[in-house]
Amino acid sequence: MAEYQAQNKAKLISDTRRRFEAEYVTEKSDKYDPRDVERLQQDDNWVESYLLWRHNVVDETLKMLDESFQWRKEMSVNDLTEASIPRWLLEIGGIYLHGYDKEGNKLFWIRVKYHIKDHKTILDKKKLIAFWLERYAKRENGKPVTVMFDLSETGINSIDMDFVRFIINCFKVYYPKYLSKMVIFDMPWIMNAAFKIVKSWLGPEAVSLLKFTSKSDIQDYVSVEYLPPHMGGTDPFKYSYPPLVDDDFQTPLCENGPIASEDEASSKEDIESDGKETLETISNEEQTALLKKINTTEPTSKAEENEKVDSKMKAFKKPLSVFKGPLLHISPAEELYFGSAESGEKKALIVLTNVTKNIVAFKVRTTAPEKYRVKPSNSSCDPGASIDIVVSPHGGLTVSAQDRFLIMAAEMEQSSGTGPAELTQFWKEVPRNKVMEHRLRCHIVESSKPTTLTLKDHAFNMSDKTSEDLYLQLKKWCSVANLALPFISWKK
């Protein structure tokens, strides 16, 4: 069944491309941006998004592509930049991206009170909408947004049905599959008739995405941490420009570059911590007896320490999906998988592989800097080499599907140093257009294994076992419970 669906999807994509080229591009090549035509031939996800919105009917999909591509050229969507938008529009804070809903979708804020109907500025306002949506679409590649229509403190002068219709068309035609829902907050009674018209524009397949809310029920869709105070929330965010505020990515806890002493100390703490987690269901007396029999204090060489760290990394489940960027291959491609509090799998792993011939500097940022420890979060990767980045929740804080991570990377000159000072200076000077960015979402996996029960049901007698016997039995139990084995050196 799955194989048939995959073959059918591939056929639909192929047919759409072939027919669009033959029936539309040949006759209207001057009406489209060549970059869009080229992307259509290369990006399966883009074609599929149009097909899904038109229920896999190729004829309807072709009409939608024609309308969308003509609009993209008329609006010069591929060339829209910050500089394309009047500065006053960016400063006023009427349209921006910030925060996430309860499903982890980015919030696209439209503060209607800042909009005054004016035919002289309507084109610039439409370009601002297109700028944000195109910027988001290129970064998130299909992840929906939740539109927050904030109608609080709105008067009759702010009602502009042409502008509202444009926003509706953006999601119906120009950015299909990107609308998660449209949350209408605090709509004045005077706008009831207007939004009946909006429903007709959306059509029956999308009208269910409209959510009319007030202060009493908006938390059904967005938690208080991402709601401003006038909506009953606790978000301290205050809009300001510059810079653009769409990311909210900040430096995580324990910012650590390639400083050996810090890394070694941290690794030792991690190893001791993992050992404690593995033994947490065994009584204190049993732990004491076991640790007396196992010597963990014997000095080891640097090579042995590195081998331990390598072994530690292998305890993580290696990600399988890969995002293939121009500078780095990043695994996983889209989501970091964390275990629930019950599963005990508290850490996640990001693998970076340098695919260039130069050293690549990288930084990791997160939308929840107080929650996560990232190691390393600011370092460099040699040509052809791979680096493992460990992400772990800090102080027992809970992972949320709303949390995001940003990986930034840029090539360095061969003569550049890679110490903390050199990296700091490098990031201050590197041009923005030379920086590769990739975003990762968080995903929580529920545990299906009763770890605590498994260990307790196999309680053991400490009295007559050698340290080797204990180690082998502990290894067996860790395997059964899917736990990381603590690193132990044996005293001969």
LUMSE-800771 format. One record per atom (N, C-alpha, C): x, y, z. Coordinates in steps of 0.05 Angstrom, whole numbers, plus 5000, padded with zeros to 4 digits. Example, Ala and Ser with C-alpha at 12.3 -4.5 7.8 and 13.67 -1.06 7.14 Angstrom:
residues 2
526448865156;524649105156;526449345156;525749555142;527349795143;525850015157;
END
This chain:
residues 492
501749765000;500050005000;501750255000;503750265018;505550495020;507050534994;507950304983;509550314958;507750424935;505250344934;503450444914;502950744917;502650844942;502251124947;504651284938;507051174944;509451324936;509751334906;509051114892;509151114863;507151304851;504751314863;502651494853;503351784857;504551844880;505452114886;507652204866;509552024861;511652084842;510552134814;508551984806;507252014780;505852284778;504352354799;502952614799;504852844797;507052824812;509153044811;510353064783;510952824771;512152824744;510152934724;507652854725;505652954706;505253254709;505253354734;504853634738;507153794725;509553704730;511953844718;511853834688;511253604677;511353574647;509153754635;506753744646;504553894634;504954194638;505954274661;506354564665;508454674645;510554524641;512554604622;511354624594;509854424586;508754404559;506454594554;504654624574;502154774569;502255064579;504155134596;504155394608;506855544602;509055424608;511655554606;512155634577;511555454559;512055514530;510655764521;508155804530;506556024521;506956274539;507656244564;507756474583;510456494596;512556414583;515156414596;515956694607;515056904594;515757174603;514157264627;512057104634;510357174657;511357054683;513356884681;514356744705;517256824710;518056804736;520856834743;522256564737;524356564721;525756304714;526556154739;527156294761;527956154785;525655984797;523256074793;520955914803;520555674785;520855714759;520455484740;522555274745;525055364751;527255174756;526655024783;525755174803;525255054829;523054844827;521054894810;518854704806;519854444796;521954444779;523054204768;524754054788;525654184809;527554064828;526454004856;524454154864;523454134892;520853974893;521053714899;518653544901;516653644921;517653744944;515853834965;514154074956;515354244940;513854484931;511554394912;512154214894;510054114876;507853974892;508753814911;506753664927;504953844943;505954074952;504354254968;502054364951;502554424926;500354514908;498454284902;499454054897;497753824891;495853764914;496953754939;495253694962;493053904966;493754154961;491754364965;489454344944;490154214921;488054174901;487253884899;487553734921;486653464924;487653284901;490153324894;491553154873;490253164846;488653374840;487553404814;489453574797;490753464778;492953594764;491953844749;489653824736;488554064721;488254304740;487154264763;486854484782;489454574793;491354394797;493954464807;495454644787;495154584761;496454744741;495455034740;492855064744;491655334745;492655484769;492955344791;493955464815;496855554812;498455384800;501255444795;501555684777;499855704757;499955924738;499356184753;497256194769;496556434784;498656504804;499656304818;501756354838;504356454826;505256334804;507756424792;507556704780;505256764769;504957034758;505057244781;503757184803;503857354826;506657384837;508157174838;510857174849;512657364832;512257354806;513857534789;512957824792;510357874792;509358144795;510358274821;510458114843;511258214869;514358194873;515758084853;518658044855;519357904881;517857694887;518157554912;520957444917;522257344896;524957234900;527057444906;526357694901;528257904906;527558084930;525458014944;524658174967;526658144990;527558375000;529458375023;528458585043;529858605065;529258815084;529259085071;531159125054;531359395041;529059455022;527559245014;525259284997;522859415011;522959395038;520659485054;521259755067;519459945065;519860205078;520460165108;522460305118;523360265145;521160305166;519360505160;517260565180;515360335183;514960175162;513259935164;514459725182;517059695181;518459505198;518559605227;518759865230;518959975257;516359965273;514059995259;511460025272;510659765287;511459535277;510859285291;508059175286;506959225262;504359125256;504258845245;506558745235;506758475223;509458365229;509458125242;512058005249;511557715257;513757565259;513657285269;514857275297;513457145315;514457115342;512956905358;514356715370;513056525388;511856285373;510556105388;509455865377;506755795390;505055665375;502555575387;502955305401;500855185412;501154945428;501954705411;501654715385;502454505367;505254545356;506554755365;509354815356;509454965330;507255075320;507255235296;508055525302;509655645285;510455925288;508056105287;508056325304;505856515304;506556745285;504756805267;504957035248;503057245257;504157455270;502457655283;501657875263;499057945263;498058175248;496558345268;497858565277;496658745296;495058955281;492458905278;490759055260;490559355268;490859415294;490559695302;492659875290;494859755281;496959915268;496459955238;494359835228;493859855199;491660065195;492360265179;490360465170;489960435140;487460425132;486860385104;487960625088;489760565068;490960775053;491960655027;490760745004;491460624978;494360684971;495560894983;498360964976;500360764988;499660645010;501560465024;500760165022;498560105009;497559825009;499559644995;500859724974;502759554960;505059484978;506159674992;508359625010;507559435033;505059455042;504159275063;503858995052;502958965028;502758705015;505558585012;507458745004;510258655001;511358565028;510558695050;511458615076;510458345083;507858295077;506758025082;508257815066;508757875040;510157685022;513057645032;514257855041;517057845051;517257645074;515457675094;515457495117;514857205109;512857165093;512056895086;514256755069;515456895050;517556775034;519956715051;520656905068;522956865087;522556615104;520056585114;519456355131;519456095115;518156105091;517955865074;520655755066;522555935060;525255835053;526655705076;526055795100;527455685123;526155435134;523455425134;522055205147;521054995128;520955055102;520254855081;517754685088;515554825091;512954685093;511754675121;513254765141;512154775168;510054995170;507554935178;505355135178;505855355198;504455575194;504355795213;501555835223;501255945246;498656025257;498456325255;496556425240;496156715237;494656825262;495757025275;494457145298;493457425290;490857435283;489557685277;488757825303;490358005313;489758145338;488158395332;485558385338;483658605332;483058775356;484658735378;484158905401;484859195395;483259375406;483559665403;483359745373;481759595358;481459655330;478959815324;479260025307;476960185299;476260155270;474260305262;473160275235;475260345213;477160525220;479160605201;481160375194;481160175211;483059955206;481859735189;479259755182;478059545166;478759585137;480259395126;481159415098;480759135086;478559095073;477858835063;479658745040;480758935025;482658865003;485158745015;486158855037;488558745050;487958475062;485658445075;484958185087;484757975065;483458045042;483257855020;485957775009;487857965009;490557895000;491757685018;491457725044;492657535064;491357255060;488757255055;487356995051;488556865026;488857015004;489856904979;492756794982;494256924999;496956835004;496956545013;495156465030;495056195040;493356005022;491556125007;489855954989;491355884963;492956074953;494156044927;497156054927;498256254940;501156304938;502856134957;501856074981;503355905000;501555685010;500755494992;498955285000;500255105022;498655005039;499454815060;500954955083;501155225083;502655365104;500855465126;498155455123;496355555143;495555335162;496255355187;495355165208;492555245217;492355505225;489755605233;489955915234;487756045234;487656335236;486156415261;487556515281;486356575307;485456875306;482856925308;481757195308;481257275337;482757475347;482557545376;480957805379;478957795397;477558035406;476358195383;474858055366;473658185343;471258365351;471358625344;469058805350;466558715335;464258775346;461758695334;461358815306;462559055303;462259185277;463559035254;465258845261;466658695240;465358425234;463158365247;461858105243;461158055213;459958265201;459158235173;461658195155;463858345162;466258325146;467358035146;467357915169;468557645171;466757425160;464157485155;462457305140;463457285111;464357515101;465557525074;468157375073;469757405094;472357265096;471956965094;469856865108;469256575107;468756485079;467356645064;466756565036;469256565019;471156745025;473656745010;475356495016;475256415041;476856185049;475855925036;473255905032;472155665020;471655455042;469955255036;469155055056;471454895067;473554845050;475754675059;477554815080;477455075081;479255225099;477755375121;475055405119;473655565138;473855455166;474255195169;474555075195;477155165209;478955295194;481455385205;481155655220;478855785217;478356035231;477555975260;478956105279;478356065307;477856335320;475356395327;474656645339;475056625370;476656795381;477356765409;477157035424;477157005450;477257235468;479357175489;479657345508;481657305530;481057055546;478556965546;477756735563;478556465550;478856455523;479256195511;481656185491;483156405488;485356405469;487556205478;487656145504;489655955514;489055665504;486855625492;486355365480;488255315457;489355525445;491055505422;493955595427;494355785445;497055885450;497455905480;499655795490;500155795519;500956085528;500656135554;501056405565;503856505560;505856335557;508556425554;509056565527;507256525508;507456655482;505156845476;503656915497;501457105494;502257365509;501757605496;502357855510;500357905533;500958075551;499258125574;496358205567;495958355545;493158435539;491458195530;492757965525;491257725518;491157535542;492157625565;492157455589;494757285591;496757355576;499257205576;501457335593;503757205592;506057295608;508557355591;508257355565;510457405547;511457695550;514057725559;515058005563;516058135537;515657985514;516758085489;515658365482;517458535474;516758805464;517958835436;516158895417;517158915389;518959155386;521159115372;522959335365;524359265339;525159465325;526659425300;528659655297;531159595287;532259335280;533159185305;533958925303;533858755279;531058625276;530758455255;528358305251;527958115275;525458065282;524957915307;523757635302;524057525278;522657285271;523857035284;526357045294;527656805303;527456755333;528156955349;528356935378;530456725387;532456675370;534456475377;536656615394;537356495416;539356605434;541456395441;543556495455;545756315463;544756135485;545155865483;544155685504;545955695528;545255555549;546855535573;549555405567;551555475583;554255355581;555355385552;555455635543;556755695518;559655605520;560455415504;563255315507;564555265480;566555415474;568155375451;570155155455;572155135439;574054915440;576154955462;575154985488;577055015510;577254745524;579654625521;579954345529;579354305559;580254485576;579854435605;576854425612;575354615600;572454615605;571154365594;571854285570;570654055558;571253805574;573753775584;574453535599;572853535625;572753755639;571253765664;568353695659;567253805638;564453755632;563953465625;565853345610;565553065603;565552885628;567352955647;567452805671;564852825687;563653065687;561153105701;558952935687;558952935661;556952785646;557252485652;559652385652;560152105657;559152025685;559852185705;558852125732;555852145733;554752335719;551752365719;550452125707;551552035684;550351795671;550451555689;552651525703;552851295721;550751305743;550251545753;548251575774;545451515763;544951605739;542251555727;541851255723;543951115715;543650835710;543050675735;544150775758;543850635783;541650745801;540050925790;538251075807;536050895820;535550665809;533450495820;534550285840;537150285844;538450105862;538750245889;538350105911;538450235937;541250355943;541350545961;543850675968;545950485978;545150285994;547050086005;548249925982;546549845963;547549685940;549449845923;548850105919;550650275903;553350295917;553250335944;555750365959;557450115956;556249885959;557749635957;558849595929;557249665909;558149635882;560449825875;560250075884;562350265877;564950205892;564750075915;567149995930;568649785914;567149615900;568449395885;569449485858;568449715849;569249815823;570950065826;573350065817;575150295820;574850475796;573850715801;573450915779;575551135780;577551105798;579351335802;582051285790;582451065777;585151005766;585751205744;588151335744;588851525723;588851395696;588051545676;587951445649;589351645630;590251545608;591651715589;589551875573;590552085559;588852255543;587352085522;588851895510;587551735489;585251565501;585751465525;583551305538;581151485545;581751735554;579551915559;577951975534;579352015512;577952065486;576351825478;577451585483;575951345476;573451325492;573651405518;571251395535;569051585524;569951825517;568052025507;566751915481;568451795463;567351675438;565351465445;566051295465;564151075472;561551195483;561951405498;559551545510;557651645488;558851755467;557251855445;555751635431;557051395429;555751175416;553251075431;553151155457;550751075472;548251215463;548651445450;546351585438;545451445413;542951465408;541851355383;542651545360;544251455342;545151625320;542851705302;542551965296;540352045278;540751925250;538551865237;538651745210;538151945188;536352135191;535752325170;537952535168;538452635144;540652825140;539653055123;540253305132;539953545116;542553595102;542553615076;545053655061;545353945053;546754095069;547154375064;549754415048;550254665038;552654715022;555254705038;555054745065;557454735081;557554495100;555254435111;555054215131;552754035123;553153775128;550953585129;550153565158;547553585164;546653605191;544653375196;545153225217;543353005224;542653025253;540053015260;537752965243;537053205225;535353145205;534753355185;532753555195;530753475212;528653655219;528053665249;528153435263;527253425290;529253285309;529653405333;531253285354;529353125371;529952875375;528252695390;529252675419;527552755438;528152725466;526152525478;527052375498;525252195513;523652355533;521452245542;519852365563;521252335589;520252465610;521452445636;521552155646;519551995638;519451715647;521451545632;522151615607;523851445591;526751455600;527651685612;530451705620;532251785598;531351785573;533051865550;532952175548;534552305564;534152595567;535752755546;537652635533;539452785515;538852715486;539652915469;539452875440;542052935427;542452835403;545052855390;544652985362;546353185356;546553315330;549253245318;549353145294;551853075281;552353265258;554553415258;555353595237;557653475221;557453475195;559653385178;560453605158;562953675158;563953885141;564453775113;562953875093;563253775065;564753965047;566154155060;567754345044;570754275047;572454435033;575354395035;576554595055;574954745069;575854945088;574754875116;575955005136;574754985163;572155135163;570155015177;567555145179;566955205209;566455465214;565655545241;562655495244;561755425268;558955385273;558155485300;555555565302;554355635328;551655505330;550855445354;548155335359;546655525377;544255595368;542555775384;539855635389;538355735409;535755615415;533755825424;531255765420;529055955429;528655935459;529755735472;529455695501;532155675514;533755885515;536555865525;536855785554;534755845570;534955765598;534455465602;533455325582;532755045585;534954855578;536754925560;538454725547;541454775551;542854565555;545754565554;546654445528;548254585513;549154505486;552154485487;553254265479;556154225481;557254065457;558954205441;559654485441;557654655426;557354905434;555455075421;556755285403;559355315404;560755515389;563555405383;564055295359;566655175354;567055165324;568854985315;569454965286;569754665279;569554615253;569754335243;571754335220;573654145221;575654125200;574554005175;575854055152;574853945126;574553635128;572153545120;571653255119;571053135146;571253285168;570853175195;567953195203;567353045224;564653055236;564953125266;562953265276;562853345304;560153265316;560153145340;557653085354;557053305374;554653405373;553753605392;551553485410;552053495436;550153385456;548353605466;545753555464;543753745474;542253615497;542253745520;540953625544;539453835559;537053765568;535453955585;536954015611;536754265620;538254355643;536454355668;537554235690;536254255716;533454135717;532953925701;530353795702;528153935688;528854145672;526754295657;525554115635;523154165628;521653995609;522054085580;522653895563;522853945534;520054005523;519954205505;517354275493;517554265463;515254185451;515154175421;515354455409;515054665426;515254935416;518155025414;519954885427;522754975427;524054915400;525955095392;527255075367;530255115370;531854995352;534755035351;535555135324;537455315324;538555435299;541555365298;542355255275;545155195270;546155395249;548155555256;549355745237;552155655231;552855675205;555555585196;556655765175;559255795175;560555965154;563455865150;564455875126;567155795120;569155995130;571455895140;573556075150;575956065131;577456285131;579956295116;581856095127;583555985110;585555785119;587355895140;587956155139;589856275158;588556345185;585856325186;584456415210;584856215233;585156325258;585256155281;582556065289;582455865306;579855755314;579455755345;581055925358;580655955387;578256125393;577456145418;575056305426;575156595416;577456725419;577657005411;577357035381;578656855366;578556865336;575656805326;574356615339;571556555331;569656785337;570056915360;568357145366;568657365346;571157425338;571757625318;570657545291;570957295284;569957195258;566957235255;565457175276;562557205274;561657495273;563357675283;562757965282;563058065253;564957945238;565658045212;564457905188;563657645192;562757495169;560157615157;560057645131;557657755118;555257565122;552857685125;550457525130;549957335107;550557415082;549957245059;551857005057;553857005074;555756775074;555156575096;553056625111;552356445133;550156255125;550655995129;548655795125;547055755151;544455735149;542755695172;540955455168;540555305190;538655085189;537355055216;534755005216;533154995240;532154715246;532054655272;531154395282;528954435302;526854265301;524654265320;525254045341;523754065363;523953865384;521653675383;522153415389;520053215389;520453035413;518252995429;518452835453;517352555447;518952355453;518152075448;517451955475;515051845477;514251725502;515651455506;516151385530;517551135537;515550905535;516550675525;514850435524;516050205541;518250275556;519650075571;519650145601;518649975618;518550035647;521249995659;523050205656;525850185664;526050125694;524650265711;524950235740;524149945748;521949855737;520949585743;522949375735;524049415711;525949215701;528349185719;529449405729;531749385746;531049275774;528849355784;528149265811;527348965811;526148875789;525348595787;527848415785;530148525779;532548365777;534548445798;533548495822;535248555845;537348335849;539748415858;541848215859;543148205886;544647985891;546147955916;548948055912;549748255927;552348385923;554648225936;554048055955;556047955973;558147785960;557447615941;559347415932;560047455902;560047705892;560747745864;563247905862;564847835843;567347995837;566548245822;568348435820;567748685806;567148625777;568548425764;568048365736;565248245733;564448075752;561747965751;559648175753;560148365772;558248585775;557948755750;560248805738;560248965714;558748835692;559148565688;557748425667;554748415672;553948375698;551148365704;549848645700;551348855709;550349125705;550049185676;551949105660;551749145631;549349005619;548748765629;546448625619;543848765626;543648865651;541249015659;540949275644;543149415639;542949665624;542049605596;542849385584;541949305557;538949255557;537949115578;535149055580;533549305583;534549495599;533049745605;533649965585;535349905565;536050105545;537350355558;539150315577;540550535590;543450545582;544550785585;547350815579;549050695601;551150555594;552850425614;554950625624;555350645650;557350835660;560150735652;562050925650;564750855641;566350775666;567650545665;568950435688;571750325680;573750395696;576350275692;576850085715;577949855709;578249645729;580949655742;581049625768;583649615782;584549325783;586849285771;587849005769;589348935795;
END
